[in-house]
């Protein structure tokens, strides 16, 4: 599955519940305002496999993030590999 997070804020309990379901076969993308989660809630994503942030959104917000960045093209490739897609 592909999980995408687009919001700047999620309830911690909700975030933990969703992330606990993610396996090594899944991918997580933080995009739009969701890239702020990499700063605000970094501890939640530290042990989650295959977490990425969308490069354009990181650059637009002038963030410096340790999580690997991906391009729009790579995001499209992830949608082909990981389905269904769950948008949060």
URWOWO-V919611 format. One record per pair of residues at least 24 apart in sequence whose C-alpha atoms are under 10 Angstrom apart, sorted by sequence separation. I is the first residue (numbers start at 1). J is the second residue. D is the distance in whole Angstrom. If there is no record, write none. Layout:
I & J & D
I & J & D
This chain:
1 & 25 & 7
2 & 26 & 6
3 & 27 & 6
4 & 28 & 6
5 & 29 & 6
6 & 30 & 6
7 & 31 & 8
8 & 32 & 8
9 & 33 & 9
10 & 34 & 9
20 & 44 & 10
24 & 48 & 8
25 & 49 & 8
26 & 50 & 7
27 & 51 & 6
28 & 52 & 6
29 & 53 & 5
30 & 54 & 6
31 & 55 & 8
32 & 56 & 9
33 & 57 & 8
34 & 58 & 10
39 & 63 & 8
42 & 66 & 9
1 & 26 & 5
2 & 27 & 5
3 & 28 & 5
4 & 29 & 5
5 & 30 & 5
6 & 31 & 5
7 & 32 & 7
8 & 33 & 5
9 & 34 & 8
19 & 44 & 8
23 & 48 & 8
24 & 49 & 6
25 & 50 & 8
26 & 51 & 9
27 & 52 & 8
28 & 53 & 8
29 & 54 & 7
30 & 55 & 10
31 & 56 & 9
32 & 57 & 6
33 & 58 & 9
36 & 61 & 9
38 & 63 & 9
39 & 64 & 9
42 & 67 & 9
1 & 27 & 6
2 & 28 & 6
3 & 29 & 6
4 & 30 & 6
5 & 31 & 6
6 & 32 & 5
7 & 33 & 5
8 & 34 & 5
15 & 41 & 9
19 & 45 & 8
22 & 48 & 7
23 & 49 & 7
24 & 50 & 7
31 & 57 & 6
32 & 58 & 8
35 & 61 & 9
38 & 64 & 10
39 & 65 & 7
1 & 28 & 9
2 & 29 & 8
3 & 30 & 9
4 & 31 & 7
5 & 32 & 8
6 & 33 & 5
7 & 34 & 4
8 & 35 & 7
9 & 36 & 8
10 & 37 & 9
20 & 47 & 10
21 & 48 & 10
22 & 49 & 8
23 & 50 & 9
30 & 57 & 9
31 & 58 & 8
36 & 63 & 8
38 & 65 & 7
39 & 66 & 9
4 & 32 & 10
5 & 33 & 8
6 & 34 & 4
7 & 35 & 8
8 & 36 & 6
9 & 37 & 7
16 & 44 & 7
19 & 47 & 9
20 & 48 & 8
22 & 50 & 9
30 & 58 & 9
32 & 60 & 9
33 & 61 & 9
35 & 63 & 9
38 & 66 & 8
39 & 67 & 10
5 & 34 & 5
6 & 35 & 7
7 & 36 & 8
8 & 37 & 6
12 & 41 & 8
15 & 44 & 8
16 & 45 & 9
19 & 48 & 7
32 & 61 & 10
36 & 65 & 9
38 & 67 & 7
4 & 34 & 8
5 & 35 & 8
6 & 36 & 9
7 & 37 & 8
8 & 38 & 10
15 & 45 & 10
19 & 49 & 10
35 & 65 & 9
5 & 36 & 10
6 & 37 & 9
8 & 39 & 10
9 & 40 & 8
10 & 41 & 9
5 & 37 & 8
8 & 40 & 8
9 & 41 & 9
12 & 44 & 9
35 & 67 & 10
8 & 41 & 10
30 & 67 & 10
29 & 68 & 10
30 & 69 & 9
29 & 69 & 9
30 & 70 & 10
29 & 70 & 9
29 & 75 & 8
4 & 51 & 10
2 & 50 & 10
3 & 51 & 9
4 & 52 & 10
5 & 53 & 10
4 & 53 & 10
29 & 78 & 9
28 & 78 & 9
27 & 78 & 8
26 & 78 & 10
27 & 79 & 9
27 & 81 & 9
28 & 82 & 10
34 & 88 & 9
26 & 81 & 9
27 & 82 & 7
25 & 81 & 10
26 & 82 & 7
27 & 83 & 10
25 & 82 & 8
26 & 83 & 9
28 & 85 & 10
26 & 84 & 10
27 & 85 & 10
28 & 86 & 10
29 & 87 & 10
30 & 88 & 10
26 & 85 & 10
28 & 87 & 10
18 & 88 & 9
2 & 75 & 10
15 & 88 & 10
2 & 78 & 7
3 & 79 & 10
1 & 78 & 9
2 & 79 & 7
1 & 79 & 9
2 & 80 & 9
10 & 88 & 9
2 & 81 & 9
3 & 82 & 9
1 & 81 & 9
2 & 82 & 5
3 & 83 & 9
1 & 82 & 5
2 & 83 & 6
3 & 84 & 9
4 & 85 & 8
5 & 86 & 9
6 & 87 & 8
7 & 88 & 8
1 & 83 & 5
2 & 84 & 6
3 & 85 & 6
4 & 86 & 6
5 & 87 & 6
6 & 88 & 6
1 & 84 & 5
2 & 85 & 5
3 & 86 & 5
4 & 87 & 5
5 & 88 & 5
1 & 85 & 6
2 & 86 & 6
3 & 87 & 6
4 & 88 & 6
1 & 86 & 7
2 & 87 & 8
3 & 88 & 7
